[in-house]
Amino acid sequence: MKKVSFLVLIICFATKLFAQTEPVNYKAALSRFKQFYNNSKPDSIFNYFSPEMKAALPLESFKTTTLQLKTQMGDLVDADFVKLASSVASYKATFKKGTFLLNIALNTKDQYTGLFLKPYEDDAATATKPAAPTFTMDPSITETPVSVKNLAGSISGTLAMPKNVTGKVPVVLIIAGSGPTDRDGNSPKLGLSANIYKMLANELGKSGIASLRYDKRLVGQSVSSTTENQIRFEDYVEDAVNLINFLNDDERFSRVIVLGHSEGSLVGMLSSIDEPVKGFVSVAGAGDSADIILTEQMKSQPTHISEGFKRMLDSLKKGKTTDNIDPSLYFVARPGIQKYLMSWFRYNPAREIRKLKIPILIVQGTTDLQVKVTDAEKLKKAKSDAILDIIPEMNHVLKEAPADKDKNIATYNQPDLPLKPEFVKAVISFVKKVR
């Protein structure tokens, strides 16, 4: 059976669980969804969307997705209530050709604010799984909230300041990787709970280095009028530039160093050109343009997924989006993000890093499943005076991990597992040497 990732709009809420009784309004909402879905009437479902959801997911995109799901998975035969968490009700949804977990979110007017279908885990413990442990910052560090405005809203972040220092201190802007990743390096939508950026801020603070980490647009507490289908790669660069100038104008800081992780590496490169940045750190940054990276990653997927991605990619290279796309590809190439992909694909990291006239540190782990050592070597070749530091047995979330795929990915949900010490040492040493 093909795996389906049917993403209409993911809404993430707190994990505190209420009494496991199905509310009447959710029961009615499920009944409506089932009736209209089974009768191939996505327009009728759309009529019950909240205004915000209609804006984020236009009717034509929703129709395409829903009808494709119907073709692939068949009718919704039954749906058993599992739990209610905040305003999201979860159901064990049994389709003709598979079983999934259907999450339904409603507002106070009983309008749909979210519909999310994902593989069902037949494990009662998942319904009451406790929240991941919270990482506690060292008492020598003070954290304060930061909000910086942009044309579309504001970016929210956390400034971590070492207490026991005198005079100006260096500050590191930490730029997150791809997807809906928050300021701490976590993403419930991606199954990521690793606290990597918060841990990094903690280690920097203990060494007398300040840092600013932040929620990306459309993530966490950052507020934006930009919808998913409007966002472009340059928007992330604009946000980083605004934060760089915000830090540079702060008299407490002696110098600004930019650290970009994964996709954030390219964001960091572009935002550091002609800006008041004294040093740049690329962590698990790609050495090729994103279309090449994603194509390589798609090779590990089933043939129908990799071929579908290739067709979509060929269309994007001609400047055209693909609305009729297999639901299996929605996690990486749904219509709402294809123009973003188009804007991202035009940048080649190896070309962009050459434009930087500041000290550069390139860090890469040997057991990274997403970015390879060869990527770091390409960046180093493009910028010969950069420092290249290869960290043995460090994976994509900057923690010690074996090459074994399952054991490696398991660290993505170990929020109390420390960062690889060699990585921390390399970054701190670089920051202290930059002038």
RAQUIVEN-V636689 format. One record per helix or strand of 3 or more residues. SS is the DSSP state (H for helix, E for strand). FROM is the first residue (numbers start at 1). TO is the last residue. If there is no record, write none. Layout:
BEGIN
ss,from,to
SS,FROM,TO
SS,FROM,TO
END
This chain:
BEGIN
ss,from,to
E,6,9
H,24,38
H,42,46
H,51,56
H,59,73
E,76,85
E,88,95
E,98,106
E,112,119
H,124,128
E,141,150
E,153,162
E,169,175
H,188,190
H,196,206
E,210,214
H,233,248
E,253,261
H,263,272
E,279,283
H,290,298
H,303,317
H,327,333
H,335,345
H,349,355
E,359,365
H,373,382
E,387,391
H,405,413
H,421,433
END
